[in-house]
Amino acid sequence: MSENTFTAAMVAAAALFTAVFAVVVVPPLMAQPDIIGAFAAGFVNPYASGYSTDVIVCWLILAAWVLFEARRYGVRYGWVCLLLGIVPGVAVGFALYLLLRRRYVREASAMG
């Protein structure tokens, strides 16, 4: 994946989340502008939809990053991180990927 494609994927993912968030979360918040209540209700509909969308888009960002670094820097086994990003969750897949790529970052730093 090229840097331009990677950048476009990041922008598209951020735009997708922003659009869904605006459609799903902003109207109920405008109807009842209780920030504390909205935060507390973040685990029930429609606010839960915003959080769920965040998780899905974070997985898409992780997938683009894994694919980019696999091609560009030869980071291997990122697909395992993507699977773990689905079950049990993005936090696990993302954390594993950060640990996995440390070796490649160290090797790149040592080379110059």
ChimeraX commands (.cxc) that place a marker at each C-alpha (Angstrom):
marker #1 position 0.00,0.00,0.00 radius 0.5
marker #1 position 1.39,3.40,-0.93 radius 0.5
marker #1 position 1.64,6.32,1.48 radius 0.5
marker #1 position -1.04,8.19,-0.48 radius 0.5
marker #1 position -3.39,5.21,-0.28 radius 0.5
marker #1 position -2.64,4.84,3.42 radius 0.5
marker #1 position -3.35,8.52,4.02 radius 0.5
marker #1 position -6.58,8.30,2.01 radius 0.5
marker #1 position -7.67,5.25,4.01 radius 0.5
marker #1 position -7.06,7.12,7.27 radius 0.5
marker #1 position -9.00,10.17,6.09 radius 0.5
marker #1 position -11.87,8.01,4.77 radius 0.5
marker #1 position -12.07,6.02,8.01 radius 0.5
marker #1 position -12.08,9.20,10.10 radius 0.5
marker #1 position -14.73,10.74,7.84 radius 0.5
marker #1 position -16.87,7.61,8.03 radius 0.5
marker #1 position -16.82,7.62,11.82 radius 0.5
marker #1 position -17.50,11.35,11.96 radius 0.5
marker #1 position -20.49,11.01,9.62 radius 0.5
marker #1 position -21.98,8.07,11.52 radius 0.5
marker #1 position -21.35,9.79,14.85 radius 0.5
marker #1 position -23.03,12.94,13.55 radius 0.5
marker #1 position -26.07,11.02,12.34 radius 0.5
marker #1 position -26.41,8.65,15.31 radius 0.5
marker #1 position -25.24,10.63,18.35 radius 0.5
marker #1 position -25.63,14.36,17.64 radius 0.5
marker #1 position -29.43,14.51,17.08 radius 0.5
marker #1 position -30.29,12.85,20.44 radius 0.5
marker #1 position -27.70,15.06,22.16 radius 0.5
marker #1 position -29.25,18.16,20.58 radius 0.5
marker #1 position -32.72,17.05,21.73 radius 0.5
marker #1 position -31.45,16.55,25.30 radius 0.5
marker #1 position -28.23,18.54,25.78 radius 0.5
marker #1 position -27.20,16.74,28.96 radius 0.5
marker #1 position -23.49,15.91,28.44 radius 0.5
marker #1 position -23.20,13.93,31.67 radius 0.5
marker #1 position -26.39,12.03,30.87 radius 0.5
marker #1 position -25.17,11.35,27.33 radius 0.5
marker #1 position -21.89,10.02,28.66 radius 0.5
marker #1 position -23.68,7.85,31.22 radius 0.5
marker #1 position -26.03,6.57,28.52 radius 0.5
marker #1 position -23.10,5.67,26.29 radius 0.5
marker #1 position -23.74,1.99,26.73 radius 0.5
marker #1 position -27.36,1.99,25.57 radius 0.5
marker #1 position -28.89,2.94,22.21 radius 0.5
marker #1 position -28.42,5.30,20.32 radius 0.5
marker #1 position -25.15,6.26,21.99 radius 0.5
marker #1 position -23.92,2.66,22.00 radius 0.5
marker #1 position -24.09,2.82,18.22 radius 0.5
marker #1 position -21.50,5.60,18.26 radius 0.5
marker #1 position -19.16,3.54,20.42 radius 0.5
marker #1 position -19.70,0.48,18.26 radius 0.5
marker #1 position -18.92,2.48,15.14 radius 0.5
marker #1 position -15.76,3.77,16.82 radius 0.5
marker #1 position -14.62,0.20,17.46 radius 0.5
marker #1 position -15.32,-0.88,13.88 radius 0.5
marker #1 position -13.53,2.14,12.39 radius 0.5
marker #1 position -10.59,1.62,14.76 radius 0.5
marker #1 position -10.33,-1.93,13.41 radius 0.5
marker #1 position -10.34,-0.57,9.83 radius 0.5
marker #1 position -7.55,1.87,10.76 radius 0.5
marker #1 position -5.60,-1.00,12.33 radius 0.5
marker #1 position -6.14,-3.11,9.19 radius 0.5
marker #1 position -4.85,-0.32,6.92 radius 0.5
marker #1 position -1.83,0.16,9.20 radius 0.5
marker #1 position -1.07,-3.58,9.29 radius 0.5
marker #1 position -1.32,-3.86,5.49 radius 0.5
marker #1 position 0.78,-0.71,4.96 radius 0.5
marker #1 position 3.59,-1.85,7.27 radius 0.5
marker #1 position 3.51,-5.42,5.91 radius 0.5
marker #1 position 4.24,-4.09,2.40 radius 0.5
marker #1 position 6.46,-1.18,3.33 radius 0.5
marker #1 position 8.50,-2.61,6.23 radius 0.5
marker #1 position 7.96,-6.37,6.00 radius 0.5
marker #1 position 6.11,-6.66,9.31 radius 0.5
marker #1 position 4.76,-10.21,9.41 radius 0.5
marker #1 position 1.84,-11.89,11.17 radius 0.5
marker #1 position -0.26,-8.74,11.31 radius 0.5
marker #1 position -3.20,-10.83,10.08 radius 0.5
marker #1 position -3.22,-12.53,13.48 radius 0.5
marker #1 position -3.67,-9.11,15.07 radius 0.5
marker #1 position -6.56,-8.38,12.72 radius 0.5
marker #1 position -8.29,-11.62,13.71 radius 0.5
marker #1 position -7.78,-10.76,17.38 radius 0.5
marker #1 position -9.18,-7.32,16.59 radius 0.5
marker #1 position -12.46,-9.01,15.71 radius 0.5
marker #1 position -12.53,-11.46,18.62 radius 0.5
marker #1 position -11.89,-10.57,21.43 radius 0.5
marker #1 position -11.51,-6.94,20.32 radius 0.5
marker #1 position -9.56,-4.11,18.75 radius 0.5
marker #1 position -7.72,-3.30,21.97 radius 0.5
marker #1 position -6.20,-6.78,21.96 radius 0.5
marker #1 position -5.33,-6.78,18.25 radius 0.5
marker #1 position -3.88,-3.27,18.42 radius 0.5
marker #1 position -1.80,-4.00,21.50 radius 0.5
marker #1 position -0.46,-7.21,19.98 radius 0.5
marker #1 position 0.43,-5.41,16.77 radius 0.5
marker #1 position 2.35,-2.74,18.68 radius 0.5
marker #1 position 4.30,-5.48,20.43 radius 0.5
marker #1 position 4.80,-7.45,17.22 radius 0.5
marker #1 position 6.17,-4.51,15.25 radius 0.5
marker #1 position 8.72,-3.49,17.89 radius 0.5
marker #1 position 11.27,-5.89,16.38 radius 0.5
marker #1 position 10.89,-4.29,12.95 radius 0.5
marker #1 position 11.16,-0.79,14.40 radius 0.5
marker #1 position 14.33,-1.76,16.24 radius 0.5
marker #1 position 15.85,-3.29,13.09 radius 0.5
marker #1 position 14.97,-0.18,11.07 radius 0.5
marker #1 position 16.51,2.06,13.74 radius 0.5
marker #1 position 19.69,-0.01,13.84 radius 0.5
marker #1 position 20.08,0.22,10.06 radius 0.5
marker #1 position 20.17,3.97,10.06 radius 0.5
marker link #1:1,2 radius 0.2
marker link #1:2,3 radius 0.2
marker link #1:3,4 radius 0.2
marker link #1:4,5 radius 0.2
marker link #1:5,6 radius 0.2
marker link #1:6,7 radius 0.2
marker link #1:7,8 radius 0.2
marker link #1:8,9 radius 0.2
marker link #1:9,10 radius 0.2
marker link #1:10,11 radius 0.2
marker link #1:11,12 radius 0.2
marker link #1:12,13 radius 0.2
marker link #1:13,14 radius 0.2
marker link #1:14,15 radius 0.2
marker link #1:15,16 radius 0.2
marker link #1:16,17 radius 0.2
marker link #1:17,18 radius 0.2
marker link #1:18,19 radius 0.2
marker link #1:19,20 radius 0.2
marker link #1:20,21 radius 0.2
marker link #1:21,22 radius 0.2
marker link #1:22,23 radius 0.2
marker link #1:23,24 radius 0.2
marker link #1:24,25 radius 0.2
marker link #1:25,26 radius 0.2
marker link #1:26,27 radius 0.2
marker link #1:27,28 radius 0.2
marker link #1:28,29 radius 0.2
marker link #1:29,30 radius 0.2
marker link #1:30,31 radius 0.2
marker link #1:31,32 radius 0.2
marker link #1:32,33 radius 0.2
marker link #1:33,34 radius 0.2
marker link #1:34,35 radius 0.2
marker link #1:35,36 radius 0.2
marker link #1:36,37 radius 0.2
marker link #1:37,38 radius 0.2
marker link #1:38,39 radius 0.2
marker link #1:39,40 radius 0.2
marker link #1:40,41 radius 0.2
marker link #1:41,42 radius 0.2
marker link #1:42,43 radius 0.2
marker link #1:43,44 radius 0.2
marker link #1:44,45 radius 0.2
marker link #1:45,46 radius 0.2
marker link #1:46,47 radius 0.2
marker link #1:47,48 radius 0.2
marker link #1:48,49 radius 0.2
marker link #1:49,50 radius 0.2
marker link #1:50,51 radius 0.2
marker link #1:51,52 radius 0.2
marker link #1:52,53 radius 0.2
marker link #1:53,54 radius 0.2
marker link #1:54,55 radius 0.2
marker link #1:55,56 radius 0.2
marker link #1:56,57 radius 0.2
marker link #1:57,58 radius 0.2
marker link #1:58,59 radius 0.2
marker link #1:59,60 radius 0.2
marker link #1:60,61 radius 0.2
marker link #1:61,62 radius 0.2
marker link #1:62,63 radius 0.2
marker link #1:63,64 radius 0.2
marker link #1:64,65 radius 0.2
marker link #1:65,66 radius 0.2
marker link #1:66,67 radius 0.2
marker link #1:67,68 radius 0.2
marker link #1:68,69 radius 0.2
marker link #1:69,70 radius 0.2
marker link #1:70,71 radius 0.2
marker link #1:71,72 radius 0.2
marker link #1:72,73 radius 0.2
marker link #1:73,74 radius 0.2
marker link #1:74,75 radius 0.2
marker link #1:75,76 radius 0.2
marker link #1:76,77 radius 0.2
marker link #1:77,78 radius 0.2
marker link #1:78,79 radius 0.2
marker link #1:79,80 radius 0.2
marker link #1:80,81 radius 0.2
marker link #1:81,82 radius 0.2
marker link #1:82,83 radius 0.2
marker link #1:83,84 radius 0.2
marker link #1:84,85 radius 0.2
marker link #1:85,86 radius 0.2
marker link #1:86,87 radius 0.2
marker link #1:87,88 radius 0.2
marker link #1:88,89 radius 0.2
marker link #1:89,90 radius 0.2
marker link #1:90,91 radius 0.2
marker link #1:91,92 radius 0.2
marker link #1:92,93 radius 0.2
marker link #1:93,94 radius 0.2
marker link #1:94,95 radius 0.2
marker link #1:95,96 radius 0.2
marker link #1:96,97 radius 0.2
marker link #1:97,98 radius 0.2
marker link #1:98,99 radius 0.2
marker link #1:99,100 radius 0.2
marker link #1:100,101 radius 0.2
marker link #1:101,102 radius 0.2
marker link #1:102,103 radius 0.2
marker link #1:103,104 radius 0.2
marker link #1:104,105 radius 0.2
marker link #1:105,106 radius 0.2
marker link #1:106,107 radius 0.2
marker link #1:107,108 radius 0.2
marker link #1:108,109 radius 0.2
marker link #1:109,110 radius 0.2
marker link #1:110,111 radius 0.2
marker link #1:111,112 radius 0.2
view
